[in-house]
């Protein structure tokens, strides 16, 4: 059985202070906070979801904020760089916006594409690339015109402890097509319009250490529960230890660690983020899974209050 994923569903990372996280991704990058919930495995910690207006698969960046967490080290077995896609011609706008907030940017050029690279406040390595593909983001944020708004993921750069094994899985297991090699990277492309370009570093990046500023896992798209079941069977038959299906409220998930030590997830596109909040209210309230509702008062006491607010240059440092 040969299967193909259309690309990235979401990427989840560990960061520090939650308000700093909201200020950067909502206030500066202009993403919408589409869901404020808790880590199902650690309900004293937020799980924050950012994306386009509705949090469509391929646009979803999620975070586990651990206030006071020690800084991690990006290295083998992790997503090394997270790429966001903006409309063609918008790179200049983003360079001006980021530098206006005092964020240092550097230019990269790989596979004929120019991008700007920068770090978030907690050390995650990000880049922005302009591409014509992908629907425009209809979520409007002060100071960011629709013609420049982030559409979703452009893709990601993987740092593998065994890049040959990771390459084999991307191409033969997940259905990506190898598009070329350049400058020590191998590019793979899926059928989707966003979250569809994966660059794999063909070499070591050194030892990683989990902590603030590192990616926890990357999730690939499954169209529905049946598609996910087929993925689960295929992954297990290929010799990987895959988890049972886990209900994450807004999607179902299975996890496995590939041979390059990167934690992969297969996540279903449905049901999405509007199952417990109306579209206009997404991200406005703390939403808990049913098993945690009896403990809402205790959970809310443990969480640092956060809000989406207008961020001006010099205010988010």
N, C-alpha and C positions, 0 to 999 in steps of 0.2 A: 504494500500500500504506500503510495507516494502522496504526501500532503504538502500544502503550501500555506504559510501564514502571510497575511498582507503586510505585516510589519509590527511595530511597537504598539502595545496597548497602553502601558504606563511605565514609568520609571520611579522607583521609591528610594529616597535618600535619608540619611541621618544628618541632622543639623543641631544647632544650639538653641538660643533664645527664640521662642515662637513668634514674638512680636517683630523681631528683626527679620524673621523668615517671611512674615506677611508683608512687611514694609517693602522688602526687596521684590518678591515675586508678583504681588498685586500692585504695590505702589510705584515701583520703578519699571518692571517688565510689563505691567498692564494685564497680567493674567487674572482670570476671575477665580476667587475662592469659591469653589462649587460645593465643597462639603467640609464641615467641621465635625469630626467625630473623634473616636479614640482608637488606639492600637488594641485590636481585639485580644492580643496576647499580653498586653500590659495596659489595662484601662486607666492607669494614672498618667498616661502619656497621650498627647494629641496624635491624631492622624489627620493631616491637612491635605486636601486635594485641590489643585489648581488646574485650570484648563481654559478652553474657549468658553463661550457663553453657556453651553450646556454640558461641558465636560465630555465631549465626544472621545471615544477611544482614538489614540494617536495624538491627543493633546494633553494628556493627564500627567502632571508632575505631582508626586505625593511625598510627604515628609513626616518623619518621626522626630519632633523637636525634643531634645534632651537638654534642658538648661544646665549649664555647667559641665557638659560633656567634654572630655578631652578631645583634642584634635586628632583625627585619624590620619592615615597615610595612604594615598592613592597608589595602587600597584597591581601586581599580577592577581588575577581572579576577580577583577572589578570592571565596571564601566568606568573608563578613564575620563571621557569628555561627553557631555550632553549637548546635543545640537538642536537649536530651535530654528524653524524656518519662517521667514518673513517674505512679503511680496517682492517681486523683482524691482530693483532700484531703491530699496529701503535701507541698505546698509549705511549710507551716509547719515540718515536720520538717527539710526541707533548709535553710531559712533558719537555723534554730537550729544545725544541724550545721556549716554553712559558717562562720557567724560564730564558733562555738566554736573553729574552727581559725584564727581571725584573718583570714578571707577576707571582704573587703568585698562586700556585695550591694546591688543597687538594684532597685527594682520597675519593671516595664514593663507596659503594657497596650496590646494591639494586637488588633484584630479580635475584641474582646470577651473576650480571654483575658488572664489575669494571668500573668506569669512573673517569675522572679528572674534577674538578669544578674550575672555575675562573670567574673573573668579567671583563667586557670590560671597557674602559676608562671612561664611563659615568654611570656605575653602573649596567648595565644589567648582570644578572646571567646566565652564560653559562656553558655547560659541553660537553665533548667529550667522546664518547663511541665507542669501536670497534665492528663492526658487519660484518659478511660475506655477508649479503644480500645487494643488490643494485649495480648498475653499477658503475664501477670506473669513477672518474672524469678525463676527457681527457684534461682539462685546466691545463697547466703546469705553475707553478710559481717558480721563482728562489728560490732555497733552499728547495723546497718541492717536493720530488719524487712522482711519480704517485702512488706508493704502499702505500703512507701515506696521499694523498690528501683527503680533506673532500669531501664525496660523496653527501651530502645533509643533511636534517634533520634526526636525529634518532627519534625525537619526541619532546615532551614538558611536563612539569609538570604544572598542573593547580591548582591555589589557588582559591577556590570557597567560596562564602558566604553561600552556601547551597549545600554541596558536594553530598548529597543524590539526589537532583534534577539534578545536573550536571551529576552524574553517570547514572541516569535514561535516560537522553537525549543521552549521549554517546552510551549507549547500545541499547535502544529501538528506538531512533530517528535517530542516525547517523550510526548505524550498527556495532559499535565496539563490540568486545567480551571481557568480563572480563577474565583476565588471572591469577589473584591472588591478595592477600593482604599481605603486609609485612611492618612492621615498620611505620605504620600510613599512608601508601599509598595504593591505589588501582590501579592496572595496567590493561589497556585496549589495545587491539591490533586490527588493521584493516587488510585488505587484501593486502595492498601495501607492497613494499619492502623498501621504505624510507618514513620518516614522518609518521610512522605507529604505534608508541608506545606512548601512553599517560598515564602518571602517575597522579593520582588525589589525592591531599592531603585530607585525611579524618579528617578534623578538620580546625580550623581557623588559619589564618596567620596574623590577625590584620587588621586594617584599611589601605587602599591603598590611595595614592595621585598621580594623574597623573603628569608627569613631565619627565625630562631627566632621562634615565635609567629605563623606564618602557615600557611594551608592550601595544600598543594601541589595537590590535586585532589579532586574529588567524583565518586563512581562511582554509576551507576544500575544497577538490577537487570535481568538477562536470565535467563530461566528455565533455559536450557540452551545447549549449543553451537549448535544449529540456530537458536534464537532470536537468539543473538548474531550469527550470520552474516547473518541478515536485517537486524539493526540496522546492521551494518557496510555492507551494500549500500545501505540507505536513507540513511545518513549521507553516504556517498560520492556518491550520486545527488543529494543536496541541496546539493552544492558544498563540503563540508567535506573537509579532508585528514585521513583516518583511517588509523591505523597497521595493520599486520598484527596478527593475533592473537598475544598474548604469553602464554606459560604461566607463571603465578604460583604453581604447585603447588596452591594451595587454591581457585583460580578461574582462568579465562582472561579476558584483558582486551584491549580495544582502546581507543585514546585519540584524542581530537581536541580542538582548541581552538575554542570557539565564537566568534562574531563580537564578543562582549563581552569576549573575551580570557580567559575562565575555562576552565581545563583540565578537560574532561569525560572520563569513562571509562564504558564499558559492561562490566560484570563478570558472569560467570555465577554463579548460586546454587551449583551443585555444582562440585567435589566436597566442599568444606568442610574443616574443620580436623582432623577425626578420621582422615584418611587415613594419617597417620604417627605419631600418638600416640593412646593410648586416652583415652576421655572423662575419666577420673579423673586423667590425667597431663597434660592440656593445659597448655601453657605452662611445663612444668617443666624442659624440656631445650632446649638450643640445637639447632634443627632446620635442616639445610642442604639445599638442592637437590642432586641427585646430582652436578652439575658442580663443586660446591665441596667435596665430601666429602674429596677427596685433600689439601685445604689446611686441614683443620679445625684442626690444631694452630696454624698461623700465624694463622688468623682469630681463634681464641680468645685468643691472646696480645694481639691488637690491641684487643679489646673490653673495656670496663670491666665488671667483674662486677656483676651486679644481682640483687636478690631481692625477692619480694613479702613484705612484713613489716607487722606491726601498727603503725599510725601513731597517735600520741596528739597531742592539741592541744599546739602549741608545738614538736613534733619535726620538722615537715615544712617549716619556714620556709627 
